[in-house]
Amino acid sequence: MIQLENVSKVYRTKTIETTALNEINLTISEGEFVSIMGPSGCGKSTLLNVIGLLDEPTEGKITVAGESVQNYNSKATSKFRNQKLGFIFQSFHLIPDLSVIDNVELPLLYRNVSAKERKELSAAALESVGLKNRMDHFPSQLSGGQKQRVAIARAIVGNPAILLADEPTGNLDSHMGNEVMDILLKLNQEQNTTIVMVTHDENMAKRTNRLLRLYDGSQVA
Amino acid sequence: MIKNYIKLAWRVLSRKKFFTFITLFGISFTLMVLMLITSYFQAEFGSKAPMKNQDELVILEYLTLQKVMYDTIAVVDTTFDSGVAVYDTTYDTKRTGRSISTSSFNEKLLQDHFRDLESIKASTIFNTGIRHDVFVNNSKLQIAINHCDAPFWDIFNFQFIEGRPFDASEVTQQAQVAVIAQKLAKSYFGKDKNVLGKFITVDARQYKVIGVVKDPTSSPDPIIVDMFLPYTNAEESYRDPYFGNYSMALLSDGNVEKTKKEAISASHDISLDLQDEYNELILKPVTYKELYAKALYYDEDPAKSLQFISWLLIGLLSLFILLPVLNLINLNVSRIMDRSSEIGVRKAFGATNSQILTQFVFENIVQTLIGGLIGFLLAFIAMYFINQSKSLGAVVLEMNVSFFLYSLLICLFFGILSGLLPALKMSKLQIVNALKTNQL
């Protein structure tokens, strides 16, 4: 499902060159739930961003969902992200001016889906995370756990093949963190969604199929 | 998608109320002023009765006679050649002074020299609103009277509410007939609707009303009078072969510059019998717009007056538009920067650069249209009070379709310009960098 061959990412300024990823080789199969761990600044989020086409690698080859994506132009990349990928961020990144349901339907907005269908799909996604009764609320009216569940609903509403989660439980207490993790596991098991998750929490990582460890931009396990 | 853009724009505006107030105030106030200015110029220069022919008009307003004096100065240069003085005298003639008289024309002078220019379709002579007292119900009314000839009605196409203009034979026969303006009909005859055939007494003469014209809504002197009489009824205030009370309007066949040249050339045929008093005659024919500009900024060359006033107006208007636009761009940059994280999320979920650009420009257009609507209402209210107070004289500001379209265009210009630049910058933002700002 995801294949990285000798992928490196180097950030260059006039004086300093920082290697964020160093020749990463990685294969993630369809339906796998993989967690990535490592100390702060080791390149976990960079790896996730590169897989999610949010950032470009300096070198190497990336294949996602069978498509060699790194030569895509900006428009094709947008379309690919919209149809194949879903994102969950540590700090939720909900849009404060939009209601819960409007936040959830965001990916469908860029897919030419009718308003009626958008509403139906978004309501179903919210129901799957247990927040259907909150769909007309605004993000500021929700708790942290509820915000993250809305973010998950937004990530899955378009039924993407791959879900990329960057510390989805990082800003939550353990109870809420477990609730979010349960939802992700259920998605993985019932929908066969491939999930790549960056985490600092060993307990959460243990619940996934496979654990990758990074250190200074290199894969160590 | 459009519905979503509108919904989001509305939410963004209502979330930051103070920012929205500042922005809308700037837009609406600027638009109100622009609308008032547009309306003013449309009233003055719009092609409407009785000034439909204004672009083809050449006006002979004033004649200038001058006496130029020359002094001959002898300069004696003394040198010594072997102790003997040698005198070298040179003579220099200098224009040392002049006396000038400027006035409107003697009627006969105009008739004799300018009626038959090649490039004109018609010509009229008129005097511009000499004031007279008339009495109605024991109270005094001061009215402006224009004495003119019959072609006046062809060149200045007034709308007749009732009756008709006077014709050439009535002018020749010195008929005591009058065409009056609607406002005089009201003030002189009161509520009596049927004024045709009634008489108005001016300077102990009775004039029969044969027509009533709609009040003009712009301000040229010959048209904003209360009463029009055949010029043969007027008494020349002084018998001078050159000066008098009259001006002339020439209706050019399309080439006003040619008509101006012909008029100047015709003026060279006027012989000056007053060599002792004056030795030069100067005629400066002007177009209607030049006449207007000359009143605001005088230059010996009327074309330069118009040029100066035009550039001044363009400059002031550009500045007036530019300052709020720069301010808006500044406000919009900071507002959109605030939302960089939102841009990151939208792009992560599939929004293309052009969709982001469209969204922000759309928001600005919505914002500007709301500002435009408020500005439109403010302009409407301001126009009402300006018209009521008569502070612009005869000029009546009014709303109409083209005026609304101008305003709408100005609104869109504002919206697109002030939204496009910051939106263009932000739409190209790298997703990773946008998300890092973490504003959500």
Interface residues (C-beta under 8 A of the other chain):
Chain A: N49 G52 L54 D55 S74 K75 S78 K79 R81 N82 Q83 F87 F89 S91 F92 H93 L94 I95 P96 D97 L98 D102 L106 P107 L109 Y110 R111 A115 P139 R154
Chain B: M1 K3 N4 K7 L8 R11 V12 R15 S341 E342 G344 V345 R346 K347 A348 F349 G350 A351 T352 N353 Q355 Q430 I431 V432 L435 N438 L440
